[in-house]
């Protein structure tokens, strides 16, 4: 199979992203020390940022899974209730009884649907809130870390 060479791109871009070719960032940064900058602290802070993002994503995924499970349960219950309603409607006697029974069943189904929608909304809001709290706490910690680094890098007065 013949390969064509790109005159504007004189290297194989797939090799550029080979993980075995990546350098150790901390080693690279240690060669270029900036006065007053704690590279190890900066790298540790970035690790904590990634950990916070991972935790927030995990909470979001777990929330979506919980909502999907509950939706499945609601669907199953709804199908069972619909079958039961049909049996009840067929069993009623007079047309007036059937209309009254149908109105009662529709009202109950509507109230149940509203309660289910409220439950789903609360589950999503809780999941979002938990994920946002993880990120918010990390932002607060990060701001404190930056303040500490700035204080350390400032020349001492006196």
Backbone as CSV, one residue per row, in Angstrom:
resi,resn,N_x,N_y,N_z,CA_x,CA_y,CA_z,C_x,C_y,C_z
1,UNK,0.853,-1.174,0.000,0.000,0.000,0.000,0.892,1.228,0.000
2,UNK,0.687,2.098,-0.914,1.526,3.290,-1.052,1.036,4.366,-0.106
3,UNK,1.988,5.045,0.523,1.624,6.160,1.384,2.050,7.443,0.712
4,UNK,1.234,8.462,0.866,1.601,9.754,0.301,2.114,10.630,1.415
5,UNK,3.056,11.451,1.108,3.661,12.322,2.098,3.036,13.702,1.966
6,UNK,2.664,14.262,3.071,2.068,15.587,3.098,3.207,16.609,3.099
7,UNK,3.278,17.487,2.098,4.389,18.453,2.049,4.305,19.501,3.159
8,UNK,3.133,19.658,3.767,2.977,20.664,4.818,3.150,20.078,6.211
9,UNK,3.158,18.779,6.295,3.260,18.110,7.579,4.340,17.048,7.440
10,UNK,5.550,17.387,7.844,6.700,16.530,7.586,6.961,15.529,8.708
11,UNK,5.924,15.073,9.401,6.078,14.030,10.405,4.748,13.290,10.522
12,UNK,4.813,12.123,11.117,3.618,11.312,11.294,2.900,11.795,12.556
13,UNK,1.723,12.436,12.416,1.044,12.977,13.599,0.594,11.905,14.583
14,UNK,0.412,10.679,14.141,0.025,9.626,15.077,1.154,9.305,16.049
15,UNK,2.380,9.505,15.624,3.529,9.274,16.510,3.674,10.403,17.536
16,UNK,3.157,11.576,17.186,3.242,12.732,18.073,2.503,12.483,19.388
17,UNK,1.409,11.707,19.331,0.595,11.466,20.512,0.882,10.126,21.174
18,UNK,1.998,9.523,20.848,2.385,8.247,21.441,2.733,8.483,22.912
19,UNK,1.954,7.879,23.863,2.202,8.124,25.293,3.599,7.738,25.744
20,UNK,4.216,6.786,25.087,5.563,6.384,25.504,6.587,7.467,25.188
21,UNK,6.219,8.426,24.335,7.143,9.491,23.948,7.001,10.749,24.810
22,UNK,5.956,10.788,25.652,5.772,11.965,26.494,6.879,12.066,27.530
23,UNK,7.293,13.273,27.791,8.311,13.492,28.810,7.645,13.657,30.170
24,UNK,8.403,13.421,31.191,7.933,13.644,32.538,7.895,15.154,32.762
25,UNK,6.693,15.683,32.950,6.520,17.133,33.072,7.282,17.695,34.267
26,UNK,7.273,16.981,35.380,7.980,17.503,36.559,9.482,17.570,36.308
27,UNK,10.036,16.605,35.577,11.464,16.627,35.257,11.765,17.805,34.326
28,UNK,10.917,17.994,33.334,11.099,19.101,32.400,11.038,20.441,33.135
29,UNK,10.075,20.581,34.027,9.913,21.838,34.748,11.048,22.075,35.743
30,UNK,11.633,21.003,36.272,12.712,21.182,37.245,13.941,21.814,36.593
31,UNK,14.096,21.639,35.293,15.211,22.259,34.585,15.027,23.761,34.427
32,UNK,13.809,24.213,34.514,13.489,25.631,34.313,12.827,26.209,35.557
33,UNK,13.540,26.254,36.616,13.025,26.800,37.872,12.826,28.305,37.759
34,UNK,11.653,28.734,38.111,11.367,30.162,38.174,11.512,30.599,39.621
35,UNK,12.088,31.754,39.853,12.261,32.182,41.243,10.908,32.360,41.926
36,UNK,10.809,31.790,43.109,9.596,31.949,43.902,8.451,31.037,43.497
37,UNK,8.641,30.180,42.530,7.558,29.300,42.084,7.848,27.871,42.541
38,UNK,6.889,27.292,43.216,7.012,25.909,43.664,6.327,25.021,42.624
39,UNK,7.122,24.477,41.732,6.602,23.677,40.624,5.882,22.441,41.156
40,UNK,6.449,21.816,42.183,5.809,20.619,42.741,4.419,20.947,43.281
41,UNK,4.293,22.098,43.945,2.975,22.508,44.466,2.001,22.766,43.318
42,UNK,2.498,23.367,42.244,1.632,23.627,41.086,1.163,22.315,40.465
43,UNK,2.075,21.356,40.320,1.700,20.064,39.755,0.730,19.321,40.665
44,UNK,0.960,19.410,41.973,0.050,18.763,42.921,-1.344,19.398,42.840
45,UNK,-1.384,20.711,42.687,-2.669,21.404,42.560,-3.401,20.955,41.302
46,UNK,-2.667,20.803,40.207,-3.298,20.345,38.973,-3.803,18.910,39.106
47,UNK,-3.062,18.081,39.834,-3.538,16.716,40.089,-4.847,16.748,40.872
48,UNK,-4.912,17.627,41.879,-6.146,17.738,42.660,-7.293,18.271,41.796
49,UNK,-6.977,19.157,40.849,-8.013,19.653,39.930,-8.578,18.506,39.094
50,UNK,-7.698,17.678,38.568,-8.135,16.535,37.757,-8.941,15.562,38.617
51,UNK,-8.491,15.332,39.841,-9.225,14.439,40.743,-10.617,14.979,41.028
52,UNK,-10.738,16.302,41.225,-12.048,16.911,41.470,-12.948,16.769,40.249
53,UNK,-12.396,16.987,39.067,-13.187,16.824,37.839,-13.643,15.376,37.680
54,UNK,-12.756,14.452,37.985,-13.097,13.032,37.893,-14.217,12.688,38.867
55,UNK,-14.099,13.187,40.097,-15.129,12.919,41.102,-16.472,13.531,40.689
56,UNK,-16.441,14.749,40.155,-17.676,15.395,39.713,-18.310,14.624,38.553
57,UNK,-17.483,14.182,37.627,-18.001,13.384,36.502,-18.584,12.070,36.993
58,UNK,-17.937,11.449,37.952,-18.442,10.187,38.499,-19.803,10.402,39.156
59,UNK,-19.942,11.489,39.914,-21.232,11.795,40.532,-22.305,12.037,39.474
60,UNK,-21.939,12.730,38.407,-22.900,12.997,37.332,-23.338,11.699,36.663
61,UNK,-22.396,10.808,36.391,-22.725,9.517,35.765,-23.620,8.698,36.685
62,UNK,-23.278,8.657,37.967,-24.101,7.916,38.923,-25.508,8.497,38.988
63,UNK,-25.618,9.824,38.907,-26.929,10.471,38.914,-27.749,10.094,37.698
64,UNK,-27.120,10.101,36.538,-27.825,9.710,35.309,-28.268,8.252,35.402
65,UNK,-27.403,7.392,35.910,-27.762,5.979,36.046,-28.952,5.804,36.991
66,UNK,-28.959,6.547,38.104,-30.068,6.455,39.058,-31.372,6.927,38.406
67,UNK,-31.300,8.002,37.639,-32.495,8.509,36.963,-32.994,7.479,35.955
68,UNK,-32.102,6.892,35.185,-32.508,5.887,34.194,-33.128,4.661,34.859
69,UNK,-32.545,4.227,35.977,-33.121,3.084,36.700,-34.529,3.419,37.172
70,UNK,-34.682,4.612,37.739,-35.999,5.016,38.256,-37.003,5.167,37.114
71,UNK,-36.576,5.690,35.979,-37.480,5.795,34.837,-37.946,4.412,34.391
72,UNK,-37.059,3.449,34.405,-37.432,2.076,34.064,-38.464,1.521,35.035
73,UNK,-38.244,1.792,36.339,-39.204,1.348,37.354,-40.563,2.014,37.132
74,UNK,-40.544,3.308,36.851,-41.794,4.043,36.618,-42.521,3.481,35.399
75,UNK,-41.786,3.186,34.337,-42.392,2.622,33.136,-43.041,1.278,33.441
76,UNK,-42.325,0.431,34.163,-42.872,-0.880,34.528,-44.149,-0.716,35.360
77,UNK,-44.102,0.169,36.371,-45.275,0.400,37.209,-46.438,0.957,36.389
78,UNK,-46.138,1.851,35.476,-47.181,2.458,34.648,-47.872,1.412,33.778
79,UNK,-47.086,0.510,33.201,-47.676,-0.552,32.375,-48.559,-1.474,33.209
80,UNK,-48.102,-1.812,34.406,-48.912,-2.649,35.298,-50.204,-1.935,35.684
81,UNK,-50.096,-0.640,36.012,-51.283,0.128,36.400,-52.244,0.290,35.231
82,UNK,-51.724,0.480,34.022,-52.588,0.617,32.845,-53.368,-0.670,32.609
83,UNK,-52.700,-1.800,32.782,-53.378,-3.086,32.623,-54.476,-3.240,33.670
84,UNK,-54.147,-2.869,34.890,-55.122,-2.955,35.976,-56.305,-2.011,35.714
85,UNK,-56.027,-0.812,35.211,-57.091,0.154,34.911,-58.036,-0.383,33.838
86,UNK,-57.470,-1.004,32.830,-58.301,-1.550,31.759,-59.237,-2.626,32.318
87,UNK,-58.714,-3.448,33.204,-59.548,-4.481,33.821,-60.667,-3.842,34.630
88,UNK,-60.347,-2.807,35.381,-61.359,-2.122,36.186,-62.424,-1.477,35.309
89,UNK,-61.997,-0.870,34.207,-62.956,-0.220,33.315,-63.883,-1.236,32.651
90,UNK,-63.372,-2.376,32.322,-64.190,-3.402,31.679,-65.165,-4.027,32.671
91,UNK,-64.824,-4.017,33.945,-65.665,-4.649,34.958,-66.840,-3.778,35.370
92,UNK,-66.747,-2.481,35.199,-67.811,-1.574,35.643,-69.103,-1.863,34.882
93,UNK,-70.234,-1.535,35.521,-71.532,-1.880,34.945,-72.092,-0.870,33.972
94,UNK,-72.793,0.107,34.458,-73.516,1.056,33.608,-72.557,2.036,32.946
95,UNK,-72.994,2.664,31.861,-72.140,3.673,31.220,-71.766,4.808,32.179
96,UNK,-72.676,5.196,33.053,-72.375,6.248,34.029,-71.268,5.798,34.980
97,UNK,-71.329,4.530,35.402,-70.294,3.985,36.289,-68.938,3.959,35.579
98,UNK,-68.971,3.601,34.306,-67.728,3.555,33.522,-67.111,4.937,33.382
99,UNK,-67.941,5.966,33.114,-67.438,7.340,32.975,-66.866,7.814,34.306
100,UNK,-67.567,7.540,35.403,-67.090,7.958,36.731,-65.778,7.246,37.063
101,UNK,-65.716,5.946,36.766,-64.510,5.179,37.050,-63.347,5.680,36.186
102,UNK,-63.638,5.975,34.900,-62.603,6.473,33.996,-62.058,7.810,34.485
103,UNK,-62.941,8.718,34.927,-62.508,10.023,35.441,-61.634,9.848,36.682
104,UNK,-62.030,8.925,37.548,-61.256,8.657,38.761,-59.866,8.110,38.420
105,UNK,-59.816,7.189,37.468,-58.538,6.591,37.069,-57.625,7.607,36.374
106,UNK,-58.215,8.461,35.518,-57.429,9.487,34.825,-56.853,10.476,35.835
107,UNK,-57.659,10.875,36.802,-57.191,11.803,37.834,-56.019,11.186,38.613
108,UNK,-56.162,9.932,39.002,-55.094,9.239,39.732,-53.829,9.111,38.900
109,UNK,-54.000,8.788,37.612,-52.843,8.651,36.724,-52.139,9.990,36.543
110,UNK,-52.926,11.062,36.423,-52.334,12.395,36.250,-51.546,12.795,37.495
111,UNK,-52.113,12.562,38.672,-51.421,12.894,39.922,-50.131,12.074,40.066
112,UNK,-50.204,10.818,39.666,-49.015,9.958,39.740,-47.939,10.453,38.765
113,UNK,-48.341,10.863,37.562,-47.382,11.370,36.573,-46.708,12.640,37.083
114,UNK,-47.468,13.533,37.695,-46.892,14.765,38.254,-45.907,14.419,39.363
115,UNK,-46.262,13.498,40.238,-45.363,13.090,41.328,-44.085,12.466,40.768
116,UNK,-44.205,11.658,39.713,-43.030,11.045,39.097,-42.123,12.097,38.458
117,UNK,-42.725,13.074,37.769,-41.922,14.140,37.155,-41.194,14.943,38.230
118,UNK,-41.872,15.212,39.332,-41.240,15.956,40.433,-40.067,15.146,41.005
119,UNK,-40.279,13.856,41.186,-39.216,12.991,41.704,-38.003,12.985,40.771
120,UNK,-38.253,12.886,39.466,-37.155,12.892,38.483,-36.404,14.224,38.537
121,UNK,-37.139,15.320,38.600,-36.501,16.642,38.650,-35.650,16.778,39.909
122,UNK,-36.137,16.271,41.030,-35.379,16.337,42.281,-34.115,15.479,42.214
123,UNK,-34.215,14.314,41.573,-33.044,13.446,41.434,-31.968,14.124,40.579
124,UNK,-32.389,14.736,39.477,-31.430,15.419,38.594,-30.813,16.605,39.319
125,UNK,-31.643,17.388,40.023,-31.130,18.553,40.746,-30.131,18.131,41.824
126,UNK,-30.430,17.047,42.535,-29.517,16.564,43.581,-28.186,16.130,42.974
127,UNK,-28.245,15.400,41.882,-27.024,14.943,41.217,-26.190,16.123,40.739
128,UNK,-26.838,17.087,40.108,-26.131,18.285,39.636,-25.525,19.063,40.794
129,UNK,-26.265,19.174,41.867,-25.796,19.914,43.039,-24.561,19.249,43.651
130,UNK,-24.586,17.924,43.747,-23.435,17.212,44.319,-22.187,17.390,43.453
131,UNK,-22.355,17.296,42.146,-21.207,17.463,41.240,-20.695,18.901,41.296
132,UNK,-21.608,19.868,41.318,-21.205,21.278,41.372,-20.510,21.597,42.690
133,UNK,-20.946,20.957,43.774,-20.319,21.198,45.079,-18.867,20.730,45.092
134,UNK,-18.604,19.586,44.468,-17.219,19.079,44.383,-16.348,20.099,43.656
135,UNK,-16.851,20.598,42.515,-16.076,21.568,41.735,-15.934,22.894,42.480
136,UNK,-16.999,23.328,43.122,-16.956,24.587,43.872,-15.936,24.523,45.005
137,UNK,-15.928,23.412,45.716,-14.953,23.251,46.807,-13.531,23.271,46.264
138,UNK,-13.324,22.646,45.116,-11.973,22.634,44.532,-11.560,24.028,44.091
139,UNK,-12.498,24.796,43.542,-12.176,26.176,43.138,-11.767,26.988,44.369
140,UNK,-12.493,26.829,45.463,-12.145,27.546,46.698,-10.747,27.153,47.175
141,UNK,-10.468,25.842,47.165,-9.143,25.376,47.574,-8.067,25.926,46.641
142,UNK,-8.366,25.940,45.375,-7.403,26.427,44.380,-7.092,27.903,44.591
143,UNK,-8.095,28.684,44.897,-7.877,30.113,45.164,-6.969,30.282,46.378
144,UNK,-7.188,29.495,47.411,-6.334,29.560,48.595,-4.903,29.150,48.256
145,UNK,-4.759,28.128,47.416,-3.418,27.691,47.014,-2.688,28.782,46.238
146,UNK,-3.414,29.482,45.373,-2.808,30.579,44.607,-2.388,31.697,45.556
147,UNK,-3.230,32.024,46.528,-2.883,33.063,47.501,-1.604,32.693,48.247
148,UNK,-1.497,31.434,48.641,-0.308,30.972,49.366,0.920,31.080,48.472
149,UNK,0.809,30.669,47.216,1.942,30.746,46.285,2.366,32.189,46.045
150,UNK,1.405,33.079,45.925,1.728,34.498,45.728,2.440,35.041,46.958
151,UNK,1.930,34.687,48.140,2.560,35.143,49.376,3.984,34.624,49.490
152,UNK,4.219,33.390,49.086,5.564,32.806,49.147,6.515,33.475,48.143
153,UNK,5.991,33.896,47.017,6.854,34.459,45.975,7.151,35.927,46.185
154,UNK,6.403,36.589,47.075,6.628,38.016,47.345,7.877,38.177,48.191
155,UNK,8.696,39.174,47.872,9.882,39.410,48.703,9.466,39.840,50.110
156,UNK,10.221,39.390,51.087,9.945,39.713,52.490,10.289,41.173,52.752
157,UNK,9.382,41.852,53.458,9.629,43.260,53.818,10.220,43.309,55.211
158,UNK,11.063,44.253,55.408,11.565,44.466,56.767,12.940,44.198,56.930
